[in-house]
Each structure stands twice: as structure tokens, then as C-alpha cells.
């Protein structure tokens, strides 16, 4: 166990951040699944904007790698563009 006050605070802060990152990552994955299941183009385009933003935020905070975010966005964009109008 840590002996210094600052180390104890780090432990608390890290746990809080870990839980927040986990929640945001899981939420993003859920939205990606929703987007993949959508067959309406208008709905998919709105959802894509939200998902792209979420992926960018995760990459910015180093929860996921920036290339993984870019890869996901690219695949989802292809999927949305392929939907019939």
C-alpha cells in the first residue's frame, strides 16, 4: 500500500479515470453496433456523426489508438454510404 498522500490520491484518481474510460469505451461500442444494425440512411448519417465524435474523443484521450479510431470511422463511413437512399 502507498505511504504518501500524493500516491494515495493518484490511486483514487486513476481508479476514477479507469471507470470513466471504460464507460465511454463501452458506450461507443454500443453506438457502433446500433449504427451497423441501422438500415435507414438518414438515421445512419446522424448516428455516424455522433459515433465519429465519440471515437475521436477516445483517441484524443488515448483510450484507443488514433489509427484504430480512423480505421473504425473509415469502415463505418463506407457502410453508411453504401446504404440505399
The first five atom37 places (N, CA, C, CB, O) and aatype in JSON, in Angstrom:
{
  "aatype": [20, 20, 20, 20, 20, 20, 20, 20, 20, 20, 20, 20, 20, 20, 20, 20, 20, 20, 20, 20, 20, 20, 20, 20, 20, 20, 20, 20, 20, 20, 20, 20, 20, 20, 20, 20, 20, 20, 20, 20, 20, 20, 20, 20, 20, 20, 20, 20, 20, 20, 20, 20, 20, 20, 20, 20, 20, 20, 20, 20, 20, 20, 20, 20, 20, 20, 20, 20, 20, 20, 20, 20, 20, 20, 20, 20, 20, 20, 20, 20, 20, 20, 20, 20, 20],
  "atom_mask": [
    [1, 1, 1, 1, 1],
    [1, 1, 1, 1, 1],
    [1, 1, 1, 1, 1],
    [1, 1, 1, 1, 1],
    [1, 1, 1, 1, 1],
    [1, 1, 1, 1, 1],
    [1, 1, 1, 1, 1],
    [1, 1, 1, 1, 1],
    [1, 1, 1, 1, 1],
    [1, 1, 1, 1, 1],
    [1, 1, 1, 1, 1],
    [1, 1, 1, 1, 1],
    [1, 1, 1, 1, 1],
    [1, 1, 1, 1, 1],
    [1, 1, 1, 1, 1],
    [1, 1, 1, 1, 1],
    [1, 1, 1, 1, 1],
    [1, 1, 1, 1, 1],
    [1, 1, 1, 1, 1],
    [1, 1, 1, 1, 1],
    [1, 1, 1, 1, 1],
    [1, 1, 1, 1, 1],
    [1, 1, 1, 1, 1],
    [1, 1, 1, 1, 1],
    [1, 1, 1, 1, 1],
    [1, 1, 1, 1, 1],
    [1, 1, 1, 1, 1],
    [1, 1, 1, 1, 1],
    [1, 1, 1, 1, 1],
    [1, 1, 1, 1, 1],
    [1, 1, 1, 1, 1],
    [1, 1, 1, 1, 1],
    [1, 1, 1, 1, 1],
    [1, 1, 1, 1, 1],
    [1, 1, 1, 1, 1],
    [1, 1, 1, 1, 1],
    [1, 1, 1, 1, 1],
    [1, 1, 1, 1, 1],
    [1, 1, 1, 1, 1],
    [1, 1, 1, 1, 1],
    [1, 1, 1, 1, 1],
    [1, 1, 1, 1, 1],
    [1, 1, 1, 1, 1],
    [1, 1, 1, 1, 1],
    [1, 1, 1, 1, 1],
    [1, 1, 1, 1, 1],
    [1, 1, 1, 1, 1],
    [1, 1, 1, 1, 1],
    [1, 1, 1, 1, 1],
    [1, 1, 1, 1, 1],
    [1, 1, 1, 1, 1],
    [1, 1, 1, 1, 1],
    [1, 1, 1, 1, 1],
    [1, 1, 1, 1, 1],
    [1, 1, 1, 1, 1],
    [1, 1, 1, 1, 1],
    [1, 1, 1, 1, 1],
    [1, 1, 1, 1, 1],
    [1, 1, 1, 1, 1],
    [1, 1, 1, 1, 1],
    [1, 1, 1, 1, 1],
    [1, 1, 1, 1, 1],
    [1, 1, 1, 1, 1],
    [1, 1, 1, 1, 1],
    [1, 1, 1, 1, 1],
    [1, 1, 1, 1, 1],
    [1, 1, 1, 1, 1],
    [1, 1, 1, 1, 1],
    [1, 1, 1, 1, 1],
    [1, 1, 1, 1, 1],
    [1, 1, 1, 1, 1],
    [1, 1, 1, 1, 1],
    [1, 1, 1, 1, 1],
    [1, 1, 1, 1, 1],
    [1, 1, 1, 1, 1],
    [1, 1, 1, 1, 1],
    [1, 1, 1, 1, 1],
    [1, 1, 1, 1, 1],
    [1, 1, 1, 1, 1],
    [1, 1, 1, 1, 1],
    [1, 1, 1, 1, 1],
    [1, 1, 1, 1, 1],
    [1, 1, 1, 1, 1],
    [1, 1, 1, 1, 1],
    [1, 1, 1, 1, 1]
  ],
  "atom_positions": [
    [[0.84, -1.18, 0.0], [0.0, 0.0, 0.0], [0.89, 1.25, 0.0], [-0.96, -0.01, 1.22], [1.98, 1.25, 0.56]],
    [[0.41, 2.29, -0.63], [1.17, 3.53, -0.74], [1.27, 4.22, 0.62], [0.52, 4.48, -1.77], [0.36, 4.14, 1.45]],
    [[2.39, 4.9, 0.84], [2.62, 5.59, 2.1], [2.41, 7.09, 2.01], [4.01, 5.31, 2.59], [2.09, 7.73, 3.01]],
    [[2.58, 7.66, 0.82], [2.49, 9.11, 0.66], [1.07, 9.52, 0.3], [3.47, 9.59, -0.41], [0.34, 8.8, -0.37]],
    [[0.71, 10.72, 0.76], [-0.62, 11.24, 0.47], [-0.85, 11.38, -1.03], [-0.83, 12.58, 1.15], [-1.92, 11.06, -1.54]],
    [[0.18, 11.85, -1.72], [0.05, 12.06, -3.17], [-0.14, 10.72, -3.9], [1.3, 12.78, -3.72], [-0.88, 10.65, -4.88]],
    [[0.52, 9.67, -3.42], [0.37, 8.36, -4.04], [-1.03, 7.8, -3.81], [1.42, 7.38, -3.48], [-1.61, 7.17, -4.7]],
    [[-1.57, 8.04, -2.62], [-2.95, 7.61, -2.33], [-3.94, 8.35, -3.24], [-3.3, 7.86, -0.84], [-4.89, 7.76, -3.75]],
    [[-3.69, 9.63, -3.44], [-4.56, 10.43, -4.31], [-4.47, 9.93, -5.74], [-4.18, 11.93, -4.24], [-5.48, 9.84, -6.44]],
    [[-3.25, 9.59, -6.2], [-3.06, 9.05, -7.55], [-3.89, 7.78, -7.74], [-1.57, 8.76, -7.82], [-4.52, 7.59, -8.77]],
    [[-3.86, 6.92, -6.72], [-4.61, 5.66, -6.79], [-6.11, 5.95, -6.96], [-4.37, 4.8, -5.51], [-6.78, 5.33, -7.79]],
    [[-6.61, 6.89, -6.17], [-8.04, 7.26, -6.28], [-8.35, 7.85, -7.64], [-8.43, 8.26, -5.17], [-9.34, 7.48, -8.27]],
    [[-7.51, 8.76, -8.09], [-7.74, 9.43, -9.37], [-7.67, 8.44, -10.53], [-6.71, 10.55, -9.57], [-8.49, 8.5, -11.45]],
    [[-6.7, 7.53, -10.49], [-6.55, 6.54, -11.56], [-7.76, 5.62, -11.65], [-5.29, 5.73, -11.34], [-8.19, 5.25, -12.75]],
    [[-8.3, 5.24, -10.51], [-9.49, 4.38, -10.5], [-10.69, 5.11, -11.1], [-9.81, 3.91, -9.06], [-11.46, 4.52, -11.86]],
    [[-10.85, 6.37, -10.75], [-11.95, 7.18, -11.3], [-11.82, 7.29, -12.81], [-11.96, 8.59, -10.67], [-12.79, 7.11, -13.54]],
    [[-10.61, 7.58, -13.28], [-10.37, 7.72, -14.72], [-10.58, 6.39, -15.44], [-8.95, 8.24, -14.98], [-11.12, 6.36, -16.54]],
    [[-10.15, 5.3, -14.82], [-10.31, 3.98, -15.42], [-11.78, 3.66, -15.64], [-9.66, 2.89, -14.54], [-12.17, 3.17, -16.7]],
    [[-12.6, 3.94, -14.63], [-14.03, 3.67, -14.74], [-14.68, 4.55, -15.8], [-14.71, 3.88, -13.39], [-15.54, 4.09, -16.56]],
    [[-14.28, 5.82, -15.85], [-14.84, 6.74, -16.84], [-14.46, 6.28, -18.24], [-14.34, 8.18, -16.6], [-15.31, 6.25, -19.14]],
    [[-13.19, 5.91, -18.45], [-12.73, 5.44, -19.76], [-13.47, 4.17, -20.18], [-11.22, 5.17, -19.72], [-13.86, 4.02, -21.33]],
    [[-13.66, 3.29, -19.22], [-14.35, 2.02, -19.5], [-15.79, 2.28, -19.92], [-14.32, 1.1, -18.27], [-16.29, 1.68, -20.88]],
    [[-16.46, 3.19, -19.22], [-17.85, 3.53, -19.54], [-17.93, 4.14, -20.94], [-18.42, 4.51, -18.5], [-18.78, 3.75, -21.74]],
    [[-17.05, 5.1, -21.24], [-17.09, 5.77, -22.54], [-16.76, 4.81, -23.67], [-16.12, 6.95, -22.56], [-17.36, 4.88, -24.74]],
    [[-15.81, 3.91, -23.45], [-15.42, 2.94, -24.47], [-16.59, 1.99, -24.75], [-14.18, 2.15, -24.03], [-16.9, 1.71, -25.91]],
    [[-17.23, 1.5, -23.7], [-18.35, 0.58, -23.84], [-19.53, 1.27, -24.53], [-18.79, 0.03, -22.46], [-20.18, 0.67, -25.38]],
    [[-19.8, 2.52, -24.17], [-20.89, 3.28, -24.77], [-20.64, 3.45, -26.27], [-21.04, 4.65, -24.09], [-21.56, 3.31, -27.07]],
    [[-19.41, 3.76, -26.63], [-19.06, 3.93, -28.04], [-19.27, 2.63, -28.8], [-17.6, 4.4, -28.18], [-19.81, 2.64, -29.91]],
    [[-18.85, 1.52, -28.23], [-19.02, 0.22, -28.89], [-20.51, -0.07, -29.1], [-18.37, -0.91, -28.06], [-20.89, -0.63, -30.13]],
    [[-21.34, 0.29, -28.13], [-22.78, 0.07, -28.25], [-23.35, 0.9, -29.39], [-23.5, 0.43, -26.93], [-24.17, 0.41, -30.17]],
    [[-22.91, 2.15, -29.5], [-23.39, 3.02, -30.58], [-22.93, 2.49, -31.95], [-22.89, 4.46, -30.37], [-23.66, 2.6, -32.94]],
    [[-21.72, 1.94, -32.0], [-21.22, 1.36, -33.25], [-22.12, 0.2, -33.68], [-19.74, 0.9, -33.1], [-22.45, 0.06, -34.85]],
    [[-22.5, -0.64, -32.71], [-23.39, -1.77, -33.01], [-24.73, -1.27, -33.53], [-23.58, -2.65, -31.77], [-25.29, -1.82, -34.48]],
    [[-25.27, -0.21, -32.88], [-26.54, 0.37, -33.33], [-26.41, 0.86, -34.77], [-26.96, 1.53, -32.4], [-27.31, 0.65, -35.59]],
    [[-25.29, 1.52, -35.07], [-25.07, 2.05, -36.41], [-25.0, 0.93, -37.44], [-23.78, 2.88, -36.44], [-25.55, 1.06, -38.53]],
    [[-24.33, -0.15, -37.1], [-24.21, -1.28, -38.03], [-25.56, -1.94, -38.31], [-23.24, -2.33, -37.48], [-25.78, -2.46, -39.4]],
    [[-26.46, -1.91, -37.33], [-27.78, -2.54, -37.49], [-28.78, -1.64, -38.22], [-28.33, -2.9, -36.13], [-29.82, -2.12, -38.68]],
    [[-28.48, -0.35, -38.33], [-29.4, 0.6, -38.94], [-29.45, 0.39, -40.45], [-28.98, 2.04, -38.62], [-28.43, 0.19, -41.11]],
    [[-30.68, 0.43, -41.0], [-30.84, 0.28, -42.45], [-31.34, 1.57, -43.1], [-31.81, -0.86, -42.76], [-31.33, 1.69, -44.32]],
    [[-31.77, 2.54, -42.29], [-32.23, 3.83, -42.81], [-31.04, 4.78, -42.95], [-33.32, 4.44, -41.88], [-30.3, 5.01, -41.99]],
    [[-30.87, 5.34, -44.16], [-29.68, 6.16, -44.44], [-29.66, 7.44, -43.61], [-29.63, 6.5, -45.91], [-28.6, 7.82, -43.11]],
    [[-30.79, 8.13, -43.47], [-30.83, 9.39, -42.73], [-30.46, 9.17, -41.27], [-32.23, 10.03, -42.83], [-29.67, 9.93, -40.7]],
    [[-31.03, 8.14, -40.67], [-30.71, 7.81, -39.28], [-29.24, 7.44, -39.14], [-31.6, 6.65, -38.78], [-28.57, 7.85, -38.2]],
    [[-28.75, 6.67, -40.1], [-27.36, 6.22, -40.06], [-26.4, 7.41, -40.15], [-27.08, 5.23, -41.21], [-25.38, 7.43, -39.47]],
    [[-26.73, 8.4, -40.98], [-25.85, 9.56, -41.12], [-25.8, 10.36, -39.81], [-26.34, 10.46, -42.27], [-24.73, 10.82, -39.41]],
    [[-26.94, 10.54, -39.15], [-26.96, 11.24, -37.87], [-26.16, 10.48, -36.83], [-28.41, 11.44, -37.38], [-25.37, 11.05, -36.08]],
    [[-26.37, 9.17, -36.8], [-25.68, 8.33, -35.84], [-24.17, 8.31, -36.11], [-26.25, 6.9, -35.88], [-23.37, 8.28, -35.18]],
    [[-23.8, 8.34, -37.39], [-22.38, 8.32, -37.76], [-21.65, 9.54, -37.21], [-22.22, 8.25, -39.29], [-20.53, 9.43, -36.72]],
    [[-22.29, 10.71, -37.29], [-21.67, 11.93, -36.77], [-21.36, 11.78, -35.28], [-22.59, 13.16, -36.99], [-20.28, 12.14, -34.81]],
    [[-22.33, 11.23, -34.56], [-22.16, 11.05, -33.11], [-21.04, 10.04, -32.82], [-23.48, 10.58, -32.46], [-20.19, 10.27, -31.96]],
    [[-21.06, 8.93, -33.55], [-20.06, 7.87, -33.33], [-18.66, 8.36, -33.69], [-20.42, 6.62, -34.17], [-17.7, 8.07, -32.97]],
    [[-18.54, 9.09, -34.79], [-17.23, 9.61, -35.2], [-16.67, 10.53, -34.13], [-17.34, 10.37, -36.55], [-15.48, 10.49, -33.82]],
    [[-17.53, 11.35, -33.57], [-17.11, 12.26, -32.5], [-16.65, 11.47, -31.27], [-18.26, 13.21, -32.12], [-15.63, 11.8, -30.66]],
    [[-17.4, 10.44, -30.92], [-17.03, 9.61, -29.76], [-15.67, 8.94, -29.98], [-18.11, 8.54, -29.5], [-14.83, 8.91, -29.08]],
    [[-15.46, 8.41, -31.19], [-14.19, 7.75, -31.5], [-13.03, 8.74, -31.42], [-14.24, 7.11, -32.89], [-11.96, 8.41, -30.91]],
    [[-13.26, 9.95, -31.94], [-12.21, 10.97, -31.87], [-11.85, 11.31, -30.44], [-12.66, 12.24, -32.6], [-10.67, 11.46, -30.1]],
    [[-12.86, 11.41, -29.59], [-12.61, 11.73, -28.18], [-11.83, 10.61, -27.49], [-13.94, 11.97, -27.44], [-10.92, 10.88, -26.71]],
    [[-12.19, 9.35, -27.79], [-11.46, 8.22, -27.19], [-10.0, 8.22, -27.65], [-12.13, 6.89, -27.56], [-9.1, 7.94, -26.87]],
    [[-9.78, 8.52, -28.92], [-8.42, 8.55, -29.45], [-7.63, 9.69, -28.83], [-8.42, 8.68, -30.98], [-6.45, 9.55, -28.51]],
    [[-8.29, 10.84, -28.66], [-7.62, 12.01, -28.07], [-7.16, 11.72, -26.65], [-8.57, 13.22, -28.07], [-6.1, 12.19, -26.23]],
    [[-7.95, 10.95, -25.91], [-7.62, 10.62, -24.52], [-6.78, 9.35, -24.4], [-8.88, 10.48, -23.7], [-6.54, 8.87, -23.29]],
    [[-6.35, 8.8, -25.54], [-5.53, 7.58, -25.57], [-6.23, 6.37, -24.96], [-4.24, 7.83, -24.85], [-5.57, 5.48, -24.44]],
    [[-7.56, 6.34, -25.02], [-8.28, 5.15, -24.58], [-8.16, 4.1, -25.69], [-9.79, 5.48, -24.27], [-7.99, 2.92, -25.41]],
    [[-8.24, 4.56, -26.95], [-7.96, 3.7, -28.09], [-6.89, 4.39, -28.94], [-9.26, 3.39, -28.93], [-6.69, 5.6, -28.82]],
    [[-6.23, 3.64, -29.78], [-5.18, 4.21, -30.63], [-5.82, 5.05, -31.73], [-4.29, 3.1, -31.25], [-6.92, 4.74, -32.19]],
    [[-5.14, 6.1, -32.14], [-5.7, 7.01, -33.15], [-5.94, 6.3, -34.47], [-4.77, 8.2, -33.36], [-6.89, 6.63, -35.18]],
    [[-5.08, 5.32, -34.81], [-5.27, 4.58, -36.06], [-6.49, 3.67, -35.99], [-4.03, 3.76, -36.39], [-7.18, 3.46, -36.99]],
    [[-6.76, 3.13, -34.82], [-7.95, 2.29, -34.64], [-9.2, 3.14, -34.82], [-7.96, 1.6, -33.24], [-10.17, 2.71, -35.44]],
    [[-9.18, 4.34, -34.27], [-10.31, 5.26, -34.42], [-10.53, 5.6, -35.89], [-10.09, 6.54, -33.6], [-11.65, 5.59, -36.38]],
    [[-9.43, 5.91, -36.59], [-9.52, 6.26, -38.01], [-10.03, 5.07, -38.82], [-8.14, 6.71, -38.53], [-10.84, 5.24, -39.73]],
    [[-9.56, 3.89, -38.49], [-9.97, 2.67, -39.19], [-11.47, 2.43, -39.0], [-9.16, 1.46, -38.69], [-12.18, 2.14, -39.96]],
    [[-11.93, 2.54, -37.76], [-13.36, 2.36, -37.46], [-14.21, 3.38, -38.2], [-13.61, 2.47, -35.95], [-15.23, 3.04, -38.78]],
    [[-13.78, 4.64, -38.17], [-14.54, 5.7, -38.85], [-14.62, 5.44, -40.34], [-13.9, 7.07, -38.58], [-15.67, 5.65, -40.96]],
    [[-13.53, 4.99, -40.92], [-13.48, 4.72, -42.35], [-14.46, 3.6, -42.72], [-12.05, 4.35, -42.78], [-15.23, 3.73, -43.67]],
    [[-14.43, 2.51, -41.97], [-15.31, 1.38, -42.24], [-16.78, 1.77, -42.07], [-14.98, 0.21, -41.32], [-17.63, 1.36, -42.86]],
    [[-17.06, 2.55, -41.03], [-18.44, 2.97, -40.78], [-18.93, 3.94, -41.86], [-18.56, 3.62, -39.4], [-20.09, 3.9, -42.25]],
    [[-18.04, 4.8, -42.33], [-18.4, 5.74, -43.39], [-18.75, 4.98, -44.67], [-17.24, 6.73, -43.66], [-19.73, 5.31, -45.35]],
    [[-17.97, 3.96, -44.99], [-18.25, 3.12, -46.15], [-19.63, 2.47, -46.01], [-17.16, 2.03, -46.32], [-20.42, 2.44, -46.95]],
    [[-19.9, 1.96, -44.81], [-21.16, 1.29, -44.55], [-22.34, 2.24, -44.72], [-21.16, 0.71, -43.15], [-23.36, 1.89, -45.33]],
    [[-22.21, 3.46, -44.19], [-23.28, 4.46, -44.28], [-23.49, 4.88, -45.73], [-22.96, 5.71, -43.41], [-24.63, 5.02, -46.18]],
    [[-22.41, 5.07, -46.47], [-22.51, 5.5, -47.87], [-23.1, 4.41, -48.76], [-21.15, 5.9, -48.4], [-23.69, 4.71, -49.8]],
    [[-22.93, 3.15, -48.36], [-23.45, 2.04, -49.16], [-24.94, 1.83, -48.97], [-22.71, 0.77, -48.8], [-25.58, 1.16, -49.78]],
    [[-25.51, 2.41, -47.92], [-26.95, 2.24, -47.67], [-27.77, 2.88, -48.79], [-27.34, 2.86, -46.3], [-27.41, 3.92, -49.34]],
    [[-28.88, 2.22, -49.11], [-29.77, 2.76, -50.14], [-30.51, 3.97, -49.59], [-30.78, 1.68, -50.62], [-30.88, 3.99, -48.42]],
    [[-30.71, 4.96, -50.42], [-31.38, 6.19, -50.0], [-32.82, 5.99, -49.78], [-31.19, 7.27, -51.01], [-33.53, 6.93, -49.42]]
  ]
}
